[in-house]
Amino acid sequence: MPSIDQLMLKALRLFRKLPINPLNIGNTSGRFLEYFKGFDKVEAVKGIFGEKTTEILSNLKVEFSNINGYMYVDGAEGCIVISKNYLQNGNKTDIYLDLIHELCHVKQFMEGKELFDPKYEYVDRPTEIEAYSYTVQEARRIGLTEERICQYLKTEWMSNSDFRRLAKSVKVNTQKPHLKLSGKNNTTNPNSTT
Ligand SMILES: [Zn+2]
C-alpha cells in the first residue's frame, strides 16, 4: 500500500504536468481532458463517473474566466468555469480538491439536479453537502489533517457559524484548539461558487 506521501505526490504531480499557462489562454475554453490530462485515471474521479469517466471528461467543456473567485459549474450548460487567477496562484491541493468537488456537481447536473436551489443556504444545500462529503473523503485519502481540511472548507465569505454547520454535515472535526481559519486566501463571492 502506498504511503500518504506517495499519494500526495501523485496528486500534486498532476499539476506539474498541467500544460496550462493561464496567461497564454487566448481563447478561454476547451475540453476538460485537454487541460487536466490524466484526470480520467484518478480513482476519485472514476468514483464519480464510473466506466464513462473518459468519455464524459473528453466532452466536458471548461472555461477560464477573469472572475475573481475559484471555480463553479455553470447552471445552464453544466460546464466548469475556473478563475484564471485561482488556477495560477491558488494552492495546488485546494485546486485539486475543488476540481473533485466541481466534478461531483457535473454529475449532479447530468442527473438533472438543481445546483443553485434558492430554497437552501449554500452550506445547507444537499448538492453541496454531497459534493463536500465526497471531497473530504478524498482529502483524507491524500493525507490532509482535519485541521487542514477545515482550512479548505472555510472560505472567506462563509461565516463561522455557516462553516461549523457545513463541517458538521460533512463530519469534519473542528475541535482543534489552535484552528486558524484563514480560508483559501482569495477573493470571491458565493454566487460564483458551487
Ligand atoms: Zn459546490
Boltz pocket constraint, residues with backbone or C-beta under 6 A from the ligand:
constraints:
  - pocket:
      binder: B
      contacts: [[A, 101], [A, 105], [A, 127], [A, 128], [A, 131], [A, 193], [A, 194]]
      max_distance: 6.0
